[in-house]
Structures are given as C-alpha cells and as structure tokens.
Amino acid sequence: MQTPMPIPMPVPVLRLPRGPDGFSRGFVPDGRRTLLRPKVPEVGGEGRIQDPPELQEQRARAALRERYLRSLLAMVGHPVSFTLHEGVHVTAQFGATDLDVANFYVSQLQTPIGVQAEALLRCSDIISYSFKL
C-alpha cells in the first residue's frame, strides 16, 4: 500500500504595488519613500557644509530617543515614583519595558490601597515618572 502524499504548505508571496507607469512593480525613485539626502551640499557662512533641516531634525530625534532609552536602562532595579491620572502617586521597583515601550514591568508596587508584588503599568496611564540615580 502506498503512503499518502503530504499536502504541500502554501508559500507566502510578497507583491509590490504597481509602479507609476502602471506596468512595473516598485516605487517611484523620487517618491516620498526615498531617503532624504541633499542634492547639492549647502555651504554655511563659516565655510562649512550645512545639513538640510530634515537631516538636522532626524539627528535631534535620534539623540532624544537614545537619551530616553538610556534613561530606561538606568532605571532598572531602582525605585521609581509614578504619577498616574487622577493625581494618584505610586512607587515601585522598575524591572523592564516591552519592545514598543507601551508597558512598564515593575515589582513591589506601592499603591494607596496596598502593595502588589508584580505589575504591568500601561504607559498611557502614566503622566510622569522620576527616579534618583
């Protein structure tokens, strides 16, 4: 007796959107998804090349993001004071955050009605937080 043939697994296919000419697949070379890069570098008043405003803003955002992530790393294991909506103040030992920084994992959460051993605080509920180094 023959063994039955296994059912083949479907393979997902990635299809790019239609191009600007209607026949090709891909994106417009000068569309909004292309990298922002200066066509011709501008020279500032002191003879140095000046970055375009978009690049300056991107660098500023990257620096702020790095500072924020470093502050989260510095909080691990330290007591943190949180201010929540309705003026509720709680303190806890900071543990971690998820990838999207949507939740904070804390331990020994001290609330007005008692202590919770482990908890997840939603970032949307937090107005501010502070900690001492």
N, C-alpha and C positions, 0 to 999 in steps of 0.2 A: 504494500500500500504506500502511496506517495504521501509525503508530508505536505501540508498546505503551504502555499507561498505566503510569506508575511506581507501585510499591507504596507506599501511604502509610505513613509512620512512625508507630508507636504513640505516644501521648502518655501519660506517667505521670500517674496521678491520686492525689492525696493525700486519704485518707479519714480523718476524725476519728473517734475512738472514740464509742460510744454514750453519750449523756448519762445523768444519774442517773434520769430518768424512763423510760428505755428507748426513747424515740422520737426524741428530738432528738440532734444531734451537738454535741460540745463538752465542756467541762469544768465541774465544779461551781464556782460562783462563790466559795464559801468552802472549796474543797478545798486540798490540800497544795501545788498548783502555783501558787497565787496569791501575789502579792507580800506579804512580811511588812511590814505597816505598823501603827502603833499606832492603836487605835480612839479613845482619848482621851489626849492627852499628859499624862504624869505630871509633877508639879512637885516638884523636889528640895527639900532643906532650905534652900537658899540662894535660893529663889525662881526658879531657872532650870529650864527644861524638861529632863527626863532621858530619854535614849533607852532603848528597851527592850533587854534583854540580847541578843536576836538581832541587832539592828542594831549594837550595840557589837562583837559578835563578828565580824560581817561586815566592819566597818570595820577591825578589827585584822587580819583575814586579808588584806584588800586592801592594807593598809600593808606587811605582811610580804611579800606577793607582789611588790609594787613594789620593795621593797628587794632582793629576790632577783634580779629581772630587771635592776635597775641594776648589781648586782654582776657578773652575767654580761656586761653591756655593758662594764664597766670591765676585765674580764679579757682582752678581745680584743687580741691582739698581745703580751701579756705572758707570761713564763714562769710556768707553774703546776705545783705539786707535787701529785701524786695519791697517795693511799693506797688500795690495792686489797685484795681478800680475800687471805688467807694472808700478810698483812703485806708485800706487795710494794709498793715505792715507785718511782714513775716520775715523770719531769718532761717537760714538753712546752710548746710554744708554743700557746696557746689560739687557736682560729680562730672557731668558731661552734657553735651548738647547733640542733637541729631544733625544729620548732614545739611538739612535745609535751614538750620537754626530756627526751627519752629517750636521746639520744646526744650526745656532745661530739666535734666535729671538731677534731683537733689536728695539728700538724706538728712535726717534729724530736722525735719521741717517744723518749726515752732510757730503755730498759729494762735489766734486769740482763744480758741476752744481746746487746744491740746497740742501734743507732739505726734507727728506722723513719721514713722521710721523711714519710708521711701516714698517719693512722689515725683510726678511729672508736672512741671509748670508750663502752661502754654504761653508762648511769648506774646501772643495777642492780649493776654490778661495782665501783662506786666507793664507798668508805666515807667518805672525806673528801677535800677539796682545799683548797689555800691558795695565795695569791699576794701579792706585795708591790706596793703602788701606787707 
